[in-house]
Amino acid sequence: MACVVTGGGRGVGRAVVERLLAAGETVVVLEQDPQAVAWVSPHPAADRLVALVGDAADDEVVARAADLAERTGPLTGWVNNAAVFRDASVHEASAGEVFDLIGRNLRPALVGATVAVRRFLAAGSGGAVVNVSSHQARRPVPGCLPYATAKAAVEGLTRALAVEYGPHGIRTNAVALGSVATERHAAFLAEREQAEAEWIDAELRRLHPVGRIGRVEEVAEAVAWLLSPAATFVNGATLPVDGGRSVLGLDPEAR
């Protein structure tokens, strides 16, 4: 059994890779940054790991990832995790710039899903796709228009794929994440003065009813479950993995 994880070199993506390896899967890690996959070769499960450096929005690169996965066994799972964190507001940026940013976040999910579905159909054995979304798809944060719009589209894509290809044994679901403790988040806090970093940390705890932000391992568990035989009747769902942030619905700008 083989899976492809885009953006699998760091953060949530790497946690998903580690969780799938623990379940005995072979995993192809598609990552744009070569430094982000330096851990692959010395990994204890390196015999079940393949790193591919390239753009998850590039059709040829993504097809290559599928080829590498199929060399090791049937392709059974695909995780579209790659994303671009650049935002803009329409009162400052042109519509063209904003549209480009939306595409940079949406296209990797569309390209990944396209390749996965075609390979699953060719094999005739079905498969599962998990798209990584955000709480912002339903409750956008001010200043994040391109990202929130793209993630809303990713969730729409998830539902459309589920309806069209469910009869072929292909399930498509999404996870909508709240704030998660990743390397990127740690770097963001490290750039702030201590008092500001402490305030941000307190505010994030306030926004999540469980009183903290998420751990990458918690996201990975949800993704692995959606890919697994335990979730064979789950299709077209967007699972919030956000500690209740979307339910509480506090405005982060309110204070």
N, C-alpha and C positions, 0 to 999 in steps of 0.2 A: 504494500500500500504506500502511496506517495502523495505528498501535498506540496503546494507552492504557497509561500508566504511573501507577499510584496512588502517592501519596507521592513524586512525581517532582521535587520542588523542591530537595531537598538530598541530600547523602550518596550512598548506593548508588543511590537512585532517579534522581538527576540524572545520575550516571555512566551508568546504563542509557539514559537519554534521549539523552545525547551520543553513545553508541555506536550507537544506532539511527539517529540523524540522519546519522552518518558513513556508514551503510550505505544512505542514500538514502530512509529511511522518513519519513513524516509522523507526528508524535507529539503526542498530547493528554496534557498534564501535569495530573493531578488532585491538588490540594494544598489542605490545610485552611488553611494560613497564607499570607495574601496576600504577605507580605514574602519568602516563599520562592520566589516566581515573578517577582520584580522583574527578573530577568535575562532573561526570555523575550523581551520587546519589543526590546531592543537586540541580541539574539543574531544572529550572521551568517546563521543559517538560520531566521530568524523567519518566513519565508514557509511553512515546514513545521512550525511550532510553534504549538500552541494551549494556552493556560493556562486552566484552570477551577478556581476557588476553591470548595471545598465539602468535605463529609464523605464519605469513601470508604465509609462504612457506610450512607449514605442512598440508597435505591433510586432516587429521582428524580434525584439528582445524578449518580449513576453512569450512569443511562440517558442523561442529557444529555451525558456524556463520550462515550458510544458514538455518539450523534447527531452530535456535532462531528467525530468521527473519520470517520464514514461520508460526511460532506460532501466530504471530500478524496479519497476512494477506498475500495476494499474494506477492511473491518476484518479484519486478518489476525493480529494479536497482542495479547495482554493480559498485563500484568505486575501482579500483586497484591503491592505492596511496602509499602503503608501499614501502620503498626503503632503500638501504644501501649506505652510503656515505663514502666509503673507496676506495682509488685509488692506482694504481701502474703503473709502466712503464716496458716494456719488457726488457729494458737493465739492470734493477735492480732486477726484480722479475722473477721467473720461469714461464713458460707457464702454468703450473698447477695452480699456485697461481692466475694468472690473470684469467684463466678460471673459477676458483672457485668464484672470485669476480663478474665476469659477471653473473654466475648462481645465486648468492645471490641477484642480482637485477632483473634478468629476471624471476626466478622461482615463486616469489609471484604473478606476473601478470599472468603467465601461470596457476598456481594452482587456482587462483581466477576465471579466465575466464572459466576454465574447470568446476568448480563446478557451476558457474552461468549458463553456457550454458546447462548443464545437468538438472538443476532445471527448467529452462525456457522451455526446451523441454518436460519435464515430465508434467508440468502444461498446456502446449499447448496454452499459452496465450502470448508468446513472452516476450520481456524485453529489457533492454539496459545496455550495459557495457561501462564504460569510463575508459581508461587507462591513467595514468599520465606519460607523457614523458617530454622531455627537449629539448631546442634549441640545445643541444649538440648532439642530434641524427643526425643532419645534419651539424652542425658546431662545431666540438669538440674543447674543450679548451685543450691546451697542459698539459700533466700530468694526464689526466682523462680518459685514454683509456678504462678501464673496464666499467665505468659508461656510457660513450658515446656509447660503443658497445652494452651494454645491452639495452639502450634506443632506439637505432636503431632497435634492435630486437623486442622490445615492439611495435614499430610502424609497423613493418612487421607483427607481430602477429595480430595487430588490423585490418590490411587490409585482412589478410587471414580469420579471424573469420567473418568479414563482408560479404565476398563473400560466405563462406560456409553456414552460418546460417541466412543470410538475408532472404532467402526464407521461413524461419520458424518464421519470425517476430522478430528476434533478431538482434538488431543494435549494432555495436561496433565502437566506436570512441575514439580518444585520444586528449588530450590537451598537447601541447609542451610549457613548461614554460620557461620564462626568469628568471632573478634574482627576488626573491620575499622576502619581509621583513617578516621573520619568527623568532621564538625564537632562532633557530639555527644560523641564520644570525646575530642576535643581540649579541649572545654569542661569535661568531667569532670576531666581532668588539670589544667587550669588552675586549678581550684578547690582543688587540694591543695597542701600545702607541697612544696617541691622534692624533699626526701628521699623523701616518700611517693610522689610522682609517679614518681620514678626507680625505686622499689621495684615499683610497679604495672607499669611498663613492662618491668622485668626478669622479673616473674612471668608476664606475658602472652607474652613470648618463650619462656619455659620451657614453657608449655602448648601451644605450636605447634611441631611437629617441624621446620618450615622455619626456625625461629629468629626469627620476626617475626610481627606481625599482618598482615592482608590490606590490599590497596589496593582502593579502590572500582572502579578500572578493571578489576581482575582479576575481580571479581564480574560486572561489566557484560559482559565477554567471554563468560562462561559463560551468562548469561541470553540474550544475543544469539544464541549458538549454538543453544540449545534452541528458540528461536523460528524459527530459519532452516531452509531446505530441507535443510541438511546433517544435520539431526537428525530427519528424517521417520520413522525407525524407532525413535525413542526416545519412549516413552509410559509414564506411570505411575512414572517414576523420580524418586528424590530424590538429587540430585547433591551430595555434600559439597564445599563450596568453603571449606575451613577449614584449609588447610595441614597437614592430618593431625591436627588437634586431637582429633577424635572417635575416631581410631584409637588414639592414644596414651592418651587417656582419663584424664589426671591429674586429681585432685581439686583444684580451686583453693583449697579451704579447708584442705588437708592441712597447710600450713605457717603 
